[in-house]
Amino acid sequence: MTQTYRSIALVGAGGKMGMRISENLQRSDFNVYYCENAPEGQQRVRDAGRNLSTIDDVIADCDLLILAVPDIVLGKVSEALVPRMKAGATLLTLDPAAAYANLLHQRDDVRYAVAHPCHPSVFLERYTQEEHADAFGGVAATQSVAAAFESGSDGERAALEAVIRVMYAPVDDVHWITVTQLAYLEPTLVETVTCMLGTFMKEALDETVARTGVPQKAAEAMLFGHIQIALAVAFRSTNPFSDACMIAIDYGRENILRDDWKKIFDQAELDKVIARMLKIDRVRRDEVAPETSS
């Protein structure tokens, strides 16, 4: 199997993630074909100074096919494209849900990988305006990447890591784990828990202002500062929470968290949330993914 990705096709190059990673790939030495079906997306690719390619014209010669398309269409897109990939090529998706749910079209002579950005850490030391402005990552602020490539050899994994580091640059670490472990990180840890808590804090802020009459700016100042110190104390042990604060924390747990909240880490619950995200009746992780005639 190939140890170097000489030719790369990016499907969905005009979408949100496609445009992000295209910006970095365009500055690299990789030979990249930018493919996009939507007229609006095609215009964005042209406006960025990149040449458009038709996937039908290039797929048979590409070592790596990157699908930067929404999760809910990954199954159908893979059914249309995987049968036409060349033997030994790698299919890379940017989220684990479809791979975990076994929705991707399967071929024994094609490798499957997932690589998802961790985004710049809240604890990242930032020195420039560009780093401070880059909350998402992939521009100026360093981030890590969580990736799965269970079917790849050491050489293939190293070759893919070279591409991943360009796609999401600047990157410090690429953490190689399994697809299932990646699914537990996203959605369970970072969307079911962390993103939910972010929206919950915004709701609590709005309720504070509405209920108490505290000025918006005063409430934001108090909340934003305490978000930082709460994370620093909880994750970095910079200072202990006070005894009174610990009592308030316990009160919050009693009144806000459900006693059985940790069930979200049961695999059956992971299956439920991914099925809901992908708008399917259930995941097929214990089945062979359906194949279509090529």
N, C-alpha and C positions, 0 to 999 in steps of 0.2 A: 504493500500500500504506500501511497505517496507520503513523503516526509516534508514536503514543501507545497504551499498553496500558491501556485504560479498564476492562477486565473480565478477570479472571484466574481460571482454574480450576486448583486444585492437587489432583492425583490421588495418593493415598497419603499424605494429610494426617496420618494417625494412625501412620505408621511412624517409624522412627528419624530419618531425614533430614527427612521431612515435618513432624514436630513441631518440629524445630530451626528450619526456615525459616518455618514458620507463626508461631512466636513473634515473629519480626521483621516479617513481613508484616502481622500483626494490629495492630501499632503504626503502620502506615503509612497513607497516604491512598488506597492502591489498593483497588479493589473486588475482593475475593477470595472465591471459593467453595471451601470445604474439603470434599473428596470422599474417602470411605474406605469400602471394602467389608467389611473384617474387623471383626467385632463388638468385639474387644478394642481395635482401633484407633479405632473409632467412639467407644468409651467414653473413650479418652484425649483425643479432640478435645472431647467434651462437658465433661470434667473441666477442660480448659483454658479453658473459657468461650467456645468457638467454636461457631457454628452449622454443622450438617452440611447439605450439599447433595448431591443425586443428580446425577451427571455427565450422565446422559441429559437432565436438565431444563435444564442450563445450557450445554452444550458448543457449541450452535449460535450462541450470542451472545458467546462469549469471544474476545478478541483474542490471548490467550496461554494455552496449555495446558502446565502443568508436570507432568512425570511423575516423581514421587518414589517409584519402585517399583524392586525389584531388577532388576539387569541382565538376568538370565536370563529375565525375563518381559516385557521391554520390547518385543520383537518382537510378541508376541501382543496385548499391551495396545494398541500402536500400530495394529495391524490392526483392532482393534475400535473405536478412537476417531477415528483420522485421517480416515476417510471421512465422518465427521459434523462435522468442524471447518468453520468458515466460511471462505470464500475470503479469502486475505490474512492469515490468522492464523498464529501462530508456535508450533511445538512445541519445547519446551525440555526436554532431558534433563540429568541431573546428572553423568553419567559418559560417556566417549567410546566405550566398547567396542562397544555395539550400533550406534551411528552408523558407526563405523569398519568394522564387519563387515557393514554394509549390511543390517541386519535390520529397520530401521524402515520401516513402510508409507509409500510415496512418493505424493505428489500434486504436480503442477506448480504449483498455486496455494497451496501451504502452504510456509512457511519453516521451516527446521530449524536448531536451535542447541544448543550444549552449554556448560554453565558449571560448572566444578569448583573448589571452594575449595582454596587452597594450604595452609591452616592457618597459625597464627601461627609466625613464624620463630623458630628457636632463638636467633637473635641479636636478637630484639625486646627493646627496653627496656621493662620492665614496672614500673609505679609503684604499683599497687593490689593488694589481695588478690584482687579479682575478676579482674584481668588475669592474675595468677599462676595462678589456678585454671582459667582458660579455655585448656586445652591444645588443644582441637579448633577453637576459633574460633566466631564467630557470636554471642558473648555480650558479652565485654568487651575481649578482646585483638584488636588489629588484624591483619588478614590480607590477602593478595592473592587474586585469582581468575584462573584461566586459562580463556579462553572461545573458542569458535569459532562464527562466524555467517557462513559463506561465501556463503550465498544472500541475505543481507540487504543492504539499502542502508545508506548512512551514517546516514540518519535512523532507520532501524529498529534499527541497531546502537546508536545513542545512546539510543533509547527502552528497549531491552532492558538496556543497562548500568545505567540508572536502577533497574530492577527488581532486577538482580543485586546492586547495592550495598546494597539493602535486605535481600534474602534472606540475605546472608552478612555483614551489618554487624557491627562496623565494618570497612570495606574501604579500603585505601589505593590500590591499583592494580588495574585490570582489564587483563590482557594478552590481546590478540586475536591468535589464531594459527589454524592449520588443524586440522581434526579429526585428521588423521594425526599432526601435531606434538603435539597433546594426548594422543594414544594413546602416543606415545613417552615423554611425561612420566609418564603413568599408564596402563598399569602399568609400563613398562620401568624408568624412572629411580627412581620412588618406591616401587614395590611389589616388582618383581623384584630391585632392588638394595637400596634403603634399608631397606624393611621386613624384607627377608631378613636384612640385616646386624644390624638390631635384635634379631630373634629369635636370630640366631647369637651375639650378644654375651651374651644371657641364657643360652644354652646353655653358653657358655664360662665364665660366672660360676658356674653350677651345677657344672660339671666341676671348676673350681678348688677350690671348697669341698669337694666329694666326694673329690677325689684328694689334696689337700694338707693338709686339716684346718684351713685358715685359717678363722677365724670369719666367718660370713656378713656381719656388719656391717662388718668390716674390709675384706673383699673388695668389698663394695658401695661403701664410701667411696673406695677406690682406683679402682675402675672408673668411678664416676659423675664423679669429679673429672677423670679422664683423658679421658673422653668429651668434656667441655667443652673442655679444652685442646687435644685432638687436632683438634677442629673449628675452633677459633680459629686454630691454627697453619696447618692445611691450607687453610682458606678465607679467612682474614683476614691471614695472614702476621704475626701478632702477635709471634712469636718463631720462630727456626728450630728444627727438630728437632735434637737433638745428633747427633754423628757415630755414637755407639753406638746411639742410637735408630734412625737410618737403616739401620744394619746389621740390627737386629732387624726393621724394617719389610720389608726385602728378604727376610729369612728367612721372614717370614710370607707374603709374596707367593708365594715358591717352594713353600711347603708347604700353602697354603690355596687360592689362586686358580688356576684353570685358565688355561693359556697362551692359549686361544682364547675367553676370557670375553667379549670385545667383540663376538662374533657376535650377542649379544642385541639389538644395534642393527640387524641385518639385517632387512629387512621380512618376510622369510619366517619369522624367529623371532618377530617381533611377531605375525604371523598365528597362529602356533602357540599362544602364550600366551593370546591373546584367545579363540581357539577353545576352549581348555581352560577358561578362566574362564566362558565363556558356555555350556559343555557342548554344543557343536555340533561337527560333524565338520570344518568348515572355515569360514573367513570368505568372504564373497561380495563383496569390495571391487571386483572387476572385472566384476561382473554387475549387472543392473538388479534392484533389490529386488522380490520378488514382490508383486503386488497381489491383493487379494481383492475380490470383488464387494460393492458397498455396497447 
